[in-house]
Structure formats: structure tokens, C-alpha cells
Amino acid sequence: MDGKGVPAGLAAVADSAAELICGDGGSVRAYEELLDAVVRRAGRDRVGLAEVLRPVADHWSGLHRPRTRAAQRLLAVVRAAVQPVGAEPRAARAGGGDWLETCQHEAARLVIDERVAEVCGWLRDGVTVPMLLAAPSRAGGAVDPRDLVMRLTEYEQAGARPGPADLGQALLRCGGGPVDREVLRAAAELTLPEGPRVAAWLRQGGLPRPEWTVEQEPGPPQPPSRRRGARVGRRVLVGTGELPGRGDFPRTFWPLFRRFEPLIGCRHLLLGHRERHAAAVLPWHPEIVAARMLAEVAATADQDGPGNAGGAEFLPALAASEGPPGPAVHLALAYGLGAGPDADREAAVAALTALAARDRLDGALLGGELARLVLLGTLRLPVVTESLRAAAGTASAGAAGSGAVGGSTAGGGAGVVWPVLAAALPGLLAAVRAGALPRHHPPLLSLAADCARDSGARGTVVGVEELAGRPGSSQAVREARRLRNTLAAA
């Protein structure tokens, strides 16, 4: 007991709720631990839980509300826990039957909201369960199959039934390939009606990876506009193929399984959907999440306006996912490196170094997409250059990704950034020769020379020799010569 006579466990739940709701909703682990703690405590001491959480709910009784969607969801759970059981009849609530899919971009948010709505429904109706099945086993949101089977065994012993949304999210968080035979055997022995479905899901290794396509918006690049919020350039987006098995999940999960067509727009504003918890919906499939968020991430780079700021934590969370990154993740990273808001660029740099530290950064892919987006008028080269310089100065960066030209895993941040520059430079230099770009950008060449020197890179980069061989002593020519000489050093 603490000094006020409140059990220490309940006091910790209240303190966590107050902190996370007043903040940004917390990390994936902190957010999920609070949800799980409320569910567990509601089954043991509902009256005590309501008593300690009431001051948190009362603090937000006015017109003001938490600043992030995650914090708002946690507040909804707290308010449901404070209400007397049965205070709000089921008929008075917005039912799932009224749901209509209106936007293919909101798939992750729909899953998150459905699960929170399910928890709130349990609290209002007095339904108790031992714990949340989808509580992550790892920081990025993944659930270990062994943990899921053990939790379902406790459900059996307690005579409880899994919630459709909680079980659905738990299954989506299980993946990564073959499951241990002992775990499969335990799953097959479950007597719950959901047991066969869980066992079959684990046997197949979770959700399969979809096919994907990289698609460029049609038409020529748009000229810059002085109108606030106007789009510039042309975007490169990623589509994903349809996935099987959606019928076993709640309807609000179905958009995740549908074919995603990135060039189909929508009428609502894509603001506020970027958050770390979106990446945690499918920790083994960051490509599915990234593809649906690309339009919103791109808006930070090719649209001006305060509404495009925020959600910077999304890219580092995406980089921390368990599943392999592909074109959608690298495109999201490219847009982030060219973003307008400082926080988004800093987040992109953090994501780049995190991927490199796990040896998951494809430098050739990222560099090629950066060059393409600059040539399409979508990204501004000076902004991208400064972001890459910041990444090069990050001493904690890990090994460089694939695609280096004579690159090295040494050199810290320089070793990470060099493969990106080596892939971007040929296209950018060729564009200047062809007149597609008005001039060279000397700071980019200077950064490339520094990174090549610090990482010990050797070899050649197409276009550098031609520029270095030009007469004169312009800054671009001087930096090209320095880069050429560094790459040719014995």
C-alpha cells in the first residue's frame, strides 16, 4: 500500500495513465502495458480501479483533449473503466454494423480503433478476461507464438472467450516463419472454439507477404506554386496485392487484406494517421503499413503547411519493425529525408541509422529513389543533402546497406551514407548534363567526397570523372575532383 492507502499496483496504473494521456500516448510497449493493466485490474478490483482512475478522467472533463490519437484512445479506455457497469446501454453505442470502409489509407487506424472499442465495450459491460492476447512480446509490437498459446490456455482455464479484435491483432502480430513444434502441438490441443484457427495460422507462419508494385504518378512534374499547401512534383508510391483470409477477421480488419491501389485518392485529409502504433499493427509486414502511409509521409515533403507536421515517430517505429523493409519503407525514408518540418527530417535520419545498424538499409535503393524524387520535383536537393549530412555525422550508425560502390562497413555514419550517395549521384549528374536540372549542387558533391574519404570507399561513380575533367575551378568541379581522387586512392 502507498501512503494514501491505495494498492501500489493500482497507483502505478493511475500514474501511467496520467503520464501517457498528458503526453503523446507513450511507446508501443508503454501504451500496450497500460491497456493490459486496465483489463487485468478490471477483473480483480473494478471498484478500486475506477477510484484511482477517476481523477485522470476528471482532468479531461472540459473541452480540451489529449494532443495525439494514441492518448485520446487511452482516455477513452480510462473513461470506460470509471463508468459504472451497464451505465451505457449497448443500443446507445455506435455499432460495428454501421461501419463503412471509405478510405484504403486508414487500414491500420481502423484496426487500432476497433481493438480499443472492444476493450471499452468489455469495461462498460463488465466482461472480464485474464489479459490482452495482443500484448506485445517485443518492443516493436510482435507477439511470440508461445506467449499467445500460453495466454489462450489461461483463457481456457478462466472460462473466458477471446475478443475478435484482440485475437485478430494478436494473430497479425505473430509471424516471422516456422513455429516451434512444441508450440504447434500446444496450439492444436487448445479446446477453445478459436483453437483450430490459431493452430492453422501458426502452422502457415502468419500472414503471407503480398506482391507489390512501384507506381509513379502520371504527368510531368508540377511547377512550384506560391499557394499555401499546393502540391509540387510527382510522387512515387507503392501498391500491394490482395491477401487471403480476411473473412476470419472483423470487418474493420479487411482493408489490410484488400489490394491497395496507391494512385486512387480519397476525399478525407490524410493527417494524424502516422504514429508509431500504426507500425505495431503489422510488425512483420512494414511494407503493408508503409505503402498505405506513403501519401501522408510524402505530404511532409511536397506540401507546405502546419497540418503536415506531426507523426514524426512513425518512421523510427517502421525501421524497428521485425519484418524486412522493401520499396515502401525506403520511399517513406526518402520522403522523410526531404521533409519540411525539422522533426520529420530528424526522425528520418534516426530511422536511416536504425535500419543500417540492423544491416537492413538498401543504400542503392534509397539513393536511386532520392534521385528520382528530386528529378520529379518532389524533393528539394538542398534539404535532402542536409539530412544526409546529419546522418553521416551520426557516430552510432551501423554497417552500410547493400549497393555500395567499393564501400566499407567502417566509417560510422559516413559508411552508411556513402552507398546512398553513390547510387544517387549518377542520375543527378546526368540530369544536369541533359538540362533536366539547372546546375550541380556542390554541397552534395562535397558530402560525397567526405563520406568516401571517411568510409574508405574505392571505385568509380558514373559521371564524376566527366565533371572532374572539365576545365575551370568552380566549386562543383573542385569537389568532383576531390571525390574522384579519393575513390582512386591506392
JONOR-V576729 format. One record per pair of residues at least 24 apart in sequence whose C-alpha atoms are under 6 Angstrom apart, sorted by the first residue. I is the first residue (numbers start at 1). J is the second residue. Records with the same first field share a line. If there is no record, write none. Layout:
I->J, J
//
This chain:
14->52, 53
18->56
21->71
24->68, 71
25->70, 71
29->139
32->135
36->132
40->130, 131
43->128
50->81, 82
54->82
77->120
80->120, 123, 124
81->123
85->124, 125, 126
86->124, 125
105->292
107->255, 256
108->278
110->252
111->253
115->165, 166
129->160
133->170
134->166, 169, 170
140->280, 321
141->280, 283
142->173, 283
143->173, 174
146->183
149->187
168->249
172->282
173->282
174->206
175->205, 206
177->205
178->205
210->241
211->240, 241
212->239, 240
213->238, 239
214->238
221->376, 377
229->303, 304, 305
230->303
231->302, 303
232->302, 378
233->376, 377, 378
234->376, 378
238->291, 328
270->296
274->311, 314
275->311, 314
276->313, 314, 317
279->318
283->321, 322
284->322, 323
285->323
287->328
290->328, 329
291->328
294->332
298->335
300->339, 340
301->335, 338, 339, 340
302->378
312->344, 347
315->351
316->351
319->351, 355
330->366
334->370
337->384, 387
338->379, 383, 384
349->391
353->397
356->398, 399, 400, 401
357->397, 398, 399
359->399, 401
361->401
362->401, 402
363->401, 402, 403, 419, 420
364->403, 420, 423
367->420, 421, 423, 424
368->423, 424
371->424
385->444
392->417
406->457, 458, 459
407->457
408->455
410->455
411->454, 455
414->451, 455
415->455
418->451
426->462, 463
429->463
442->476
445->479
446->479
449->483
458->487
459->487
//
